[in-house]
């Protein structure tokens, strides 16, 4: 297997395998989980055993089944958040970088204002306005990533718009929208892919953090951050309730970081030959 003329790195292979494993578990959660994640199946806080691999929580629900179903919630959250941020941020970056002038100034001042807030704080502001729910977390996390996408795309567009073939297209009377979509946008694909991969893991971790604070998924939803929050009060006596969903968050974020860094190494022409 070759990517952009380079052999995939160990990090790319490891990250892809881990992430693919979680995606498959999420898709086939009904087949992979032995119990209904919302139903009490045994006594409260039973330790991991052959019957209950990850033990049970305070309501006697199977933690293993809840972790698997939690993958659905977390992966969907990551995907939708990245979709919101990448689409809106890319649109801002394309318009700002292509037209420059007053349009660029106004849009970039808006982006700078958003960047003045840490991502998690910006997400908290959005949640405060919309109210706590997993849907609103997706919107909040997506909005918090818009500035990074806008800055990245704008920088790429500023370089591409100076190319001779762009000038030629303008002289031929090609509409701006067509130039942007057919000639400018494709040049942002690689940096967008790398950033989106990294932001996917970041979105999952921020979403889990908001659920941990009670601002995201609400009980009895099997969501990793919420599961960690529920188990923290009995961490000394029932460590498995928080530990296993915490490890799930760790493995997904680690996989996306490995994948994103490896993609950048393989796809960035400046890194070829190193």
VEXFINU-27485 format. One line per 10 residues: for each residue x, y, z of C-alpha. Coordinates in Angstrom, 3 decimals, padded with zeros to 6 digits, always signed. Example, Ala and Ser with C-alpha at 12.3 -4.5 7.8 and 13.67 -1.06 7.14 Angstrom:
+012.300 -004.500 +007.800 | +013.670 -001.060 +007.140
This chain:
+000.000 +000.000 +000.000 | +001.314 +003.439 -000.986 | +000.038 +006.911 -000.091 | +001.287 +009.813 -002.221 | +004.239 +007.699 -003.278 | +005.252 +006.820 +000.253 | +004.942 +003.635 +002.267 | +002.487 +004.048 +005.167 | +004.232 +004.584 +008.479 | +003.703 +002.328 +011.498
+001.705 +005.154 +013.065 | -000.619 +005.272 +010.059 | -001.192 +001.519 +010.177 | -001.717 +001.449 +013.948 | -004.025 +004.465 +013.945 | -006.061 +003.118 +011.024 | -006.487 -000.308 +012.617 | -007.536 +001.078 +016.005 | -009.982 +003.557 +014.496 | -011.380 +000.969 +012.072
-011.908 -001.401 +014.989 | -013.961 +001.171 +016.873 | -015.970 +002.034 +013.767 | -016.833 -001.636 +013.236 | -017.807 -002.024 +016.888 | -020.041 +001.030 +016.603 | -021.718 -000.203 +013.420 | -022.268 -003.732 +014.720 | -022.883 -002.806 +018.361 | -026.056 -004.892 +018.468
-024.052 -007.977 +017.474 | -020.944 -007.267 +019.538 | -022.562 -006.386 +022.857 | -023.862 -009.249 +025.011 | -026.507 -007.158 +026.806 | -028.821 -004.204 +026.345 | -026.854 -001.161 +027.562 | -029.934 +000.331 +029.233 | -031.147 -002.758 +031.102 | -030.093 -003.984 +034.547
-028.621 -007.450 +034.083 | -026.998 -008.177 +037.446 | -026.114 -006.729 +040.827 | -024.696 -003.241 +041.184 | -020.956 -002.646 +040.804 | -019.928 -006.240 +040.133 | -016.221 -006.568 +039.331 | -015.038 -007.691 +035.871 | -015.554 -011.420 +035.367 | -015.980 -014.040 +032.661
-019.667 -013.148 +032.451 | -019.263 -009.365 +032.627 | -015.915 -008.522 +031.056 | -015.919 -004.877 +032.173 | -018.078 -005.407 +035.268 | -021.383 -003.675 +035.965 | -022.197 -000.094 +036.948 | -024.137 +001.268 +039.918 | -027.441 +000.219 +038.341 | -026.252 -003.268 +037.407
-025.869 -002.506 +033.687 | -023.123 -004.223 +031.697 | -020.238 -001.760 +031.280 | -018.818 -003.624 +028.259 | -022.091 -003.243 +026.356 | -022.337 +000.412 +027.329 | -018.781 +001.100 +026.137 | -019.546 -000.484 +022.754 | -022.783 +001.455 +022.317 | -020.981 +004.541 +023.572
-018.704 +004.268 +020.544 | -021.705 +005.071 +018.344 | -022.471 +008.255 +020.238 | -018.850 +009.431 +020.392 | -017.984 +008.654 +016.768 | -021.155 +010.313 +015.473 | -020.377 +013.327 +017.655 | -016.874 +013.521 +016.216 | -018.057 +013.152 +012.614 | -020.829 +015.752 +012.808
-018.654 +018.228 +014.714 | -015.899 +017.924 +012.116 | -018.450 +018.273 +009.304 | -019.837 +021.487 +010.803 | -016.424 +022.996 +011.452 | -014.881 +021.997 +008.137 | -017.783 +023.148 +005.943 | -018.343 +026.503 +007.637 | -014.666 +027.172 +008.315 | -013.639 +026.259 +004.773
-016.330 +028.520 +003.327 | -015.051 +031.452 +005.390 | -011.451 +030.707 +004.437 | -012.233 +030.378 +000.730 | -014.167 +033.636 +000.533 | -011.682 +035.529 +002.694 | -008.575 +034.306 +000.887 | -009.961 +034.614 -002.629 | -011.527 +038.079 -002.435 | -009.166 +039.617 +000.135
-009.623 +043.357 +000.719 | -012.463 +044.459 +002.983 | -014.087 +041.015 +002.882 | -010.882 +039.403 +004.141 | -010.468 +042.014 +006.870 | -014.007 +041.644 +008.224 | -014.062 +037.840 +008.138 | -010.614 +037.440 +009.679 | -011.443 +039.860 +012.497 | -014.442 +037.658 +013.257
-012.190 +034.603 +013.229 | -009.644 +036.360 +015.445 | -012.403 +037.159 +017.931 | -013.359 +033.478 +018.060 | -009.719 +032.455 +018.436 | -009.455 +034.746 +021.459 | -011.520 +032.162 +023.334 | -010.072 +028.711 +024.092 | -011.976 +026.053 +022.148 | -013.539 +024.490 +025.238
-014.643 +027.917 +026.524 | -016.225 +028.778 +023.180 | -018.052 +025.440 +023.255 | -019.266 +026.201 +026.787 | -020.650 +029.551 +025.613 | -022.591 +027.843 +022.817 | -023.892 +025.171 +025.216 | -024.982 +027.873 +027.652 | -026.988 +029.489 +024.859 | -028.513 +026.296 +023.449
-028.845 +024.138 +026.571 | -027.299 +020.773 +027.525 | -027.825 +017.898 +025.080 | -025.681 +015.683 +022.881 | -026.992 +017.434 +019.749 | -026.029 +020.832 +021.096 | -022.590 +019.486 +022.001 | -022.071 +018.530 +018.355 | -022.994 +022.058 +017.293 | -020.878 +023.656 +020.025
-017.770 +021.609 +019.270 | -018.222 +022.156 +015.538 | -018.506 +025.922 +015.981 | -015.399 +025.972 +018.182 | -013.322 +024.449 +015.349 | -014.428 +026.926 +012.668 | -011.538 +029.395 +013.249 | -008.855 +026.735 +012.746 | -010.370 +025.593 +009.455 | -010.836 +029.175 +008.278
-007.217 +030.094 +008.990 | -005.860 +026.944 +007.337 | -007.934 +027.291 +004.157 | -007.294 +031.029 +003.858 | -003.540 +030.484 +003.992 | -003.722 +027.879 +001.236 | -006.021 +030.020 -000.923 | -003.718 +033.052 -000.673 | -000.975 +030.949 -002.263 | -003.139 +029.288 -004.911
-004.874 +032.476 -006.100 | -001.534 +033.893 -007.285 | -000.927 +031.007 -009.691 | -000.927 +031.777 -013.410 | -003.759 +029.397 -014.264 | -006.032 +031.267 -011.828 | -005.180 +034.569 -013.533 | -005.820 +032.956 -016.917 | -009.228 +031.717 -015.788 | -010.171 +035.208 -014.618
-009.069 +036.743 -017.933 | -011.216 +034.222 -019.794 | -014.227 +035.384 -017.821 | -014.696 +032.214 -015.776 | -017.100 +032.979 -012.883 | -015.496 +033.288 -009.452 | -017.622 +030.499 -007.991 | -016.439 +028.084 -010.672 | -012.802 +029.064 -010.141 | -013.149 +028.564 -006.394
-014.865 +025.192 -006.675 | -012.856 +023.719 -009.565 | -009.387 +025.169 -009.094 | -008.972 +026.570 -005.584 | -010.910 +024.176 -003.362 | -009.145 +020.975 -004.569 | -005.813 +022.441 -003.464 | -007.057 +022.586 +000.122 | -007.947 +018.878 +000.229 | -004.720 +017.549 +001.770
-004.386 +020.077 +004.618 | -008.118 +019.735 +005.287 | -007.815 +015.951 +005.491 | -004.960 +016.164 +007.992 | -006.672 +018.792 +010.144 | -010.004 +016.952 +010.076 | -008.351 +013.741 +011.234 | -006.797 +015.522 +014.202 | -009.969 +017.480 +014.946 | -011.997 +014.256 +014.974
-010.177 +013.021 +018.065 | -010.239 +016.486 +019.602 | -014.004 +016.708 +019.092 | -014.527 +013.370 +020.835 | -012.393 +014.391 +023.816 | -014.106 +017.800 +024.146 | -017.535 +016.194 +023.768 | -016.663 +013.677 +026.470 | -015.465 +016.515 +028.688 | -018.726 +018.416 +028.266
-020.730 +015.280 +029.049 | -018.515 +014.748 +032.099 | -019.563 +018.216 +033.279 | -023.235 +017.373 +032.737 | -023.575 +019.619 +029.680 | -023.694 +016.929 +027.005 | -025.315 +013.504 +026.909 | -027.842 +012.914 +029.673 | -028.590 +009.653 +031.542 | -029.225 +006.913 +030.622
-027.397 +007.526 +027.303 | -024.296 +005.296 +027.052 | -021.737 +008.028 +026.356 | -018.097 +007.685 +027.371 | -017.682 +011.039 +029.123 | -020.926 +010.586 +031.037 | -019.873 +007.070 +032.070 | -016.587 +008.405 +033.445 | -018.505 +011.055 +035.400 | -020.941 +008.522 +036.864
-018.127 +006.248 +038.048 | -015.834 +008.887 +039.513 | -017.617 +008.909 +042.876 | -016.870 +005.218 +043.443 | -013.521 +005.091 +041.658 | -011.776 +003.615 +044.690 | -014.324 +000.815 +045.135 | -015.456 +000.224 +041.539 | -012.593 +001.423 +039.332 | -013.901 -000.335 +036.216
-016.957 +001.917 +035.801 | -014.822 +004.929 +034.848 | -011.622 +003.223 +033.723 | -012.898 +001.341 +030.677 | -014.776 +004.246 +029.041 | -011.752 +006.419 +029.855 | -009.506 +003.957 +028.035 | -011.916 +004.018 +025.083 | -011.551 +007.809 +024.837 | -007.773 +007.477 +025.105
-007.464 +004.877 +022.342 | -009.631 +006.809 +019.872 | -007.833 +010.105 +020.480 | -004.452 +008.380 +020.271 | -005.459 +006.671 +017.012 | -006.571 +009.925 +015.385 | -003.375 +011.682 +016.472 | -001.244 +008.881 +015.034 | -003.282 +008.903 +011.836 | -003.213 +012.683 +011.449
+000.530 +013.004 +012.055 | +001.255 +010.123 +009.688 | -000.980 +011.546 +006.959 | +000.818 +014.863 +007.189 | +004.170 +013.126 +006.906 | +003.078 +011.101 +003.881 | +001.109 +013.772 +002.031 | +003.120 +016.936 +002.692 | +005.615 +017.397 -000.188 | +007.959 +019.308 +002.118
+008.405 +016.194 +004.251 | +009.146 +013.801 +001.407 | +012.576 +012.311 +001.426 | +013.048 +012.755 +005.181
